Amino acid sequence: MARVFITGSSDGLGRMAAQLLTEQGHNVVLHARNDQRGKEAMSQVPSAEAVTSGLAGVVGLLLAFWSKLVTAFFRVVRVFRPSRGSEGSTVGKKDSRNAA
């Protein structure tokens, strides 16, 4: 399942979305504008994975996400990067199976 970050999760639509997503098995991280509202949100959605509050919490989560994104990007680049040297390259080579 997905990890979902919900801002404004201490009441209204944000809280409702958090409740529905946790019921569906998603890992939900709640965000509230201050610690008090964060505690209220966690009491309303106890199955949430975590709660964070204020701007520092958002910045921390964004940095963690960015770090994972960059790591994944470089894994993909490493997999699809053409090999160096002429041994691994097939550019300009004739396929002996199709030669007449």
Rosetta constraint file for C-alpha pairs under 8 A:
AtomPair CA 1 CA 25 HARMONIC 6.53 0.50
AtomPair CA 1 CA 26 HARMONIC 5.16 0.50
AtomPair CA 1 CA 27 HARMONIC 7.14 0.50
AtomPair CA 2 CA 26 HARMONIC 5.31 0.50
AtomPair CA 2 CA 27 HARMONIC 6.18 0.50
AtomPair CA 3 CA 26 HARMONIC 6.03 0.50
AtomPair CA 3 CA 27 HARMONIC 4.54 0.50
AtomPair CA 3 CA 28 HARMONIC 5.73 0.50
AtomPair CA 3 CA 29 HARMONIC 7.38 0.50
AtomPair CA 4 CA 26 HARMONIC 7.04 0.50
AtomPair CA 4 CA 27 HARMONIC 6.12 0.50
AtomPair CA 4 CA 28 HARMONIC 4.78 0.50
AtomPair CA 4 CA 29 HARMONIC 6.06 0.50
AtomPair CA 5 CA 28 HARMONIC 5.96 0.50
AtomPair CA 5 CA 29 HARMONIC 4.77 0.50
AtomPair CA 5 CA 30 HARMONIC 6.07 0.50
AtomPair CA 5 CA 31 HARMONIC 7.30 0.50
AtomPair CA 6 CA 14 HARMONIC 6.48 0.50
AtomPair CA 6 CA 18 HARMONIC 6.93 0.50
AtomPair CA 6 CA 28 HARMONIC 7.27 0.50
AtomPair CA 6 CA 29 HARMONIC 6.32 0.50
AtomPair CA 6 CA 30 HARMONIC 5.24 0.50
AtomPair CA 6 CA 31 HARMONIC 5.96 0.50
AtomPair CA 7 CA 14 HARMONIC 6.72 0.50
AtomPair CA 7 CA 30 HARMONIC 6.39 0.50
AtomPair CA 7 CA 31 HARMONIC 4.69 0.50
AtomPair CA 7 CA 32 HARMONIC 6.36 0.50
AtomPair CA 8 CA 14 HARMONIC 5.33 0.50
AtomPair CA 8 CA 15 HARMONIC 7.42 0.50
AtomPair CA 8 CA 30 HARMONIC 7.83 0.50
AtomPair CA 8 CA 31 HARMONIC 6.09 0.50
AtomPair CA 8 CA 32 HARMONIC 5.51 0.50
AtomPair CA 8 CA 33 HARMONIC 7.39 0.50
AtomPair CA 9 CA 13 HARMONIC 7.48 0.50
AtomPair CA 9 CA 14 HARMONIC 4.10 0.50
AtomPair CA 9 CA 15 HARMONIC 4.36 0.50
AtomPair CA 9 CA 16 HARMONIC 7.87 0.50
AtomPair CA 9 CA 17 HARMONIC 7.93 0.50
AtomPair CA 9 CA 18 HARMONIC 6.77 0.50
AtomPair CA 9 CA 30 HARMONIC 5.72 0.50
AtomPair CA 9 CA 31 HARMONIC 5.91 0.50
AtomPair CA 9 CA 32 HARMONIC 6.21 0.50
AtomPair CA 9 CA 41 HARMONIC 6.22 0.50
AtomPair CA 10 CA 14 HARMONIC 6.83 0.50
AtomPair CA 10 CA 15 HARMONIC 5.56 0.50
AtomPair CA 10 CA 30 HARMONIC 7.88 0.50
AtomPair CA 10 CA 31 HARMONIC 7.61 0.50
AtomPair CA 10 CA 32 HARMONIC 6.08 0.50
AtomPair CA 10 CA 37 HARMONIC 5.92 0.50
AtomPair CA 10 CA 38 HARMONIC 6.55 0.50
AtomPair CA 10 CA 40 HARMONIC 6.29 0.50
AtomPair CA 10 CA 41 HARMONIC 4.15 0.50
AtomPair CA 10 CA 42 HARMONIC 7.86 0.50
AtomPair CA 10 CA 44 HARMONIC 7.72 0.50
AtomPair CA 11 CA 15 HARMONIC 4.92 0.50
AtomPair CA 11 CA 16 HARMONIC 7.58 0.50
AtomPair CA 11 CA 41 HARMONIC 7.19 0.50
AtomPair CA 12 CA 16 HARMONIC 6.34 0.50
AtomPair CA 13 CA 17 HARMONIC 5.96 0.50
AtomPair CA 14 CA 18 HARMONIC 6.19 0.50
AtomPair CA 15 CA 19 HARMONIC 6.19 0.50
AtomPair CA 15 CA 41 HARMONIC 7.19 0.50
AtomPair CA 15 CA 44 HARMONIC 7.71 0.50
AtomPair CA 15 CA 45 HARMONIC 7.39 0.50
AtomPair CA 16 CA 20 HARMONIC 6.22 0.50
AtomPair CA 17 CA 21 HARMONIC 6.04 0.50
AtomPair CA 18 CA 22 HARMONIC 6.12 0.50
AtomPair CA 18 CA 28 HARMONIC 6.51 0.50
AtomPair CA 18 CA 30 HARMONIC 7.49 0.50
AtomPair CA 18 CA 45 HARMONIC 7.03 0.50
AtomPair CA 18 CA 48 HARMONIC 7.53 0.50
AtomPair CA 19 CA 23 HARMONIC 6.20 0.50
AtomPair CA 19 CA 45 HARMONIC 5.98 0.50
AtomPair CA 20 CA 24 HARMONIC 6.36 0.50
AtomPair CA 21 CA 25 HARMONIC 6.51 0.50
AtomPair CA 21 CA 26 HARMONIC 5.50 0.50
AtomPair CA 21 CA 27 HARMONIC 7.81 0.50
AtomPair CA 21 CA 28 HARMONIC 7.10 0.50
AtomPair CA 22 CA 26 HARMONIC 5.07 0.50
AtomPair CA 22 CA 27 HARMONIC 6.41 0.50
AtomPair CA 22 CA 28 HARMONIC 6.31 0.50
AtomPair CA 22 CA 47 HARMONIC 6.39 0.50
AtomPair CA 22 CA 48 HARMONIC 6.49 0.50
AtomPair CA 27 CA 48 HARMONIC 6.64 0.50
AtomPair CA 27 CA 49 HARMONIC 5.80 0.50
AtomPair CA 28 CA 48 HARMONIC 5.06 0.50
AtomPair CA 28 CA 49 HARMONIC 5.46 0.50
AtomPair CA 28 CA 50 HARMONIC 7.15 0.50
AtomPair CA 29 CA 48 HARMONIC 6.09 0.50
AtomPair CA 29 CA 49 HARMONIC 5.53 0.50
AtomPair CA 29 CA 50 HARMONIC 4.92 0.50
AtomPair CA 29 CA 51 HARMONIC 5.61 0.50
AtomPair CA 29 CA 52 HARMONIC 7.53 0.50
AtomPair CA 30 CA 38 HARMONIC 7.55 0.50
AtomPair CA 30 CA 41 HARMONIC 7.23 0.50
AtomPair CA 30 CA 42 HARMONIC 7.55 0.50
AtomPair CA 30 CA 48 HARMONIC 7.00 0.50
AtomPair CA 30 CA 49 HARMONIC 7.94 0.50
AtomPair CA 30 CA 50 HARMONIC 6.21 0.50
AtomPair CA 30 CA 51 HARMONIC 4.50 0.50
AtomPair CA 30 CA 52 HARMONIC 6.23 0.50
AtomPair CA 31 CA 38 HARMONIC 6.61 0.50
AtomPair CA 31 CA 51 HARMONIC 5.66 0.50
AtomPair CA 31 CA 52 HARMONIC 4.90 0.50
AtomPair CA 31 CA 53 HARMONIC 5.33 0.50
AtomPair CA 31 CA 54 HARMONIC 7.76 0.50
AtomPair CA 31 CA 57 HARMONIC 7.82 0.50
AtomPair CA 31 CA 58 HARMONIC 7.77 0.50
AtomPair CA 32 CA 37 HARMONIC 5.67 0.50
AtomPair CA 32 CA 38 HARMONIC 4.94 0.50
AtomPair CA 32 CA 41 HARMONIC 7.45 0.50
AtomPair CA 32 CA 51 HARMONIC 7.65 0.50
AtomPair CA 32 CA 52 HARMONIC 6.52 0.50
AtomPair CA 32 CA 53 HARMONIC 4.72 0.50
AtomPair CA 32 CA 54 HARMONIC 6.62 0.50
AtomPair CA 33 CA 37 HARMONIC 6.73 0.50
AtomPair CA 33 CA 38 HARMONIC 7.37 0.50
AtomPair CA 33 CA 53 HARMONIC 5.31 0.50
AtomPair CA 33 CA 54 HARMONIC 4.87 0.50
AtomPair CA 33 CA 55 HARMONIC 7.76 0.50
AtomPair CA 34 CA 38 HARMONIC 6.18 0.50
AtomPair CA 34 CA 53 HARMONIC 5.04 0.50
AtomPair CA 34 CA 54 HARMONIC 5.40 0.50
AtomPair CA 35 CA 39 HARMONIC 6.22 0.50
AtomPair CA 35 CA 52 HARMONIC 7.78 0.50
AtomPair CA 35 CA 53 HARMONIC 5.72 0.50
AtomPair CA 35 CA 54 HARMONIC 7.67 0.50
AtomPair CA 36 CA 40 HARMONIC 6.39 0.50
AtomPair CA 37 CA 41 HARMONIC 6.07 0.50
AtomPair CA 38 CA 42 HARMONIC 6.22 0.50
AtomPair CA 38 CA 51 HARMONIC 6.13 0.50
AtomPair CA 38 CA 52 HARMONIC 6.56 0.50
AtomPair CA 38 CA 53 HARMONIC 6.03 0.50
AtomPair CA 39 CA 43 HARMONIC 6.21 0.50
AtomPair CA 39 CA 51 HARMONIC 7.84 0.50
AtomPair CA 40 CA 44 HARMONIC 6.25 0.50
AtomPair CA 41 CA 45 HARMONIC 6.09 0.50
AtomPair CA 41 CA 51 HARMONIC 7.76 0.50
AtomPair CA 42 CA 46 HARMONIC 5.25 0.50
AtomPair CA 42 CA 48 HARMONIC 6.91 0.50
AtomPair CA 42 CA 50 HARMONIC 7.73 0.50
AtomPair CA 42 CA 51 HARMONIC 6.56 0.50
AtomPair CA 52 CA 57 HARMONIC 5.26 0.50
AtomPair CA 52 CA 58 HARMONIC 7.50 0.50
AtomPair CA 53 CA 57 HARMONIC 5.51 0.50
AtomPair CA 53 CA 58 HARMONIC 7.52 0.50
AtomPair CA 54 CA 58 HARMONIC 6.99 0.50
AtomPair CA 55 CA 59 HARMONIC 6.24 0.50
AtomPair CA 56 CA 60 HARMONIC 6.10 0.50
AtomPair CA 57 CA 61 HARMONIC 6.29 0.50
AtomPair CA 58 CA 62 HARMONIC 6.11 0.50
AtomPair CA 59 CA 63 HARMONIC 6.11 0.50
AtomPair CA 60 CA 64 HARMONIC 6.26 0.50
AtomPair CA 61 CA 65 HARMONIC 6.13 0.50
AtomPair CA 62 CA 66 HARMONIC 6.01 0.50
AtomPair CA 63 CA 67 HARMONIC 6.09 0.50
AtomPair CA 64 CA 68 HARMONIC 6.39 0.50
AtomPair CA 65 CA 69 HARMONIC 6.15 0.50
AtomPair CA 66 CA 70 HARMONIC 6.15 0.50
AtomPair CA 67 CA 71 HARMONIC 6.22 0.50
AtomPair CA 68 CA 72 HARMONIC 6.12 0.50
AtomPair CA 69 CA 73 HARMONIC 6.14 0.50
AtomPair CA 70 CA 74 HARMONIC 6.33 0.50
AtomPair CA 71 CA 75 HARMONIC 6.36 0.50
AtomPair CA 72 CA 76 HARMONIC 6.36 0.50
AtomPair CA 73 CA 77 HARMONIC 6.24 0.50
AtomPair CA 74 CA 78 HARMONIC 6.02 0.50
AtomPair CA 75 CA 79 HARMONIC 6.33 0.50
AtomPair CA 76 CA 80 HARMONIC 6.28 0.50
AtomPair CA 77 CA 81 HARMONIC 5.62 0.50
AtomPair CA 82 CA 88 HARMONIC 7.68 0.50
AtomPair CA 82 CA 89 HARMONIC 7.39 0.50
AtomPair CA 83 CA 88 HARMONIC 5.51 0.50
AtomPair CA 83 CA 89 HARMONIC 6.76 0.50
AtomPair CA 84 CA 88 HARMONIC 6.85 0.50
AtomPair CA 84 CA 89 HARMONIC 7.59 0.50
AtomPair CA 85 CA 89 HARMONIC 7.01 0.50
AtomPair CA 86 CA 90 HARMONIC 8.00 0.50
AtomPair CA 94 CA 99 HARMONIC 7.45 0.50
AtomPair CA 95 CA 99 HARMONIC 6.47 0.50
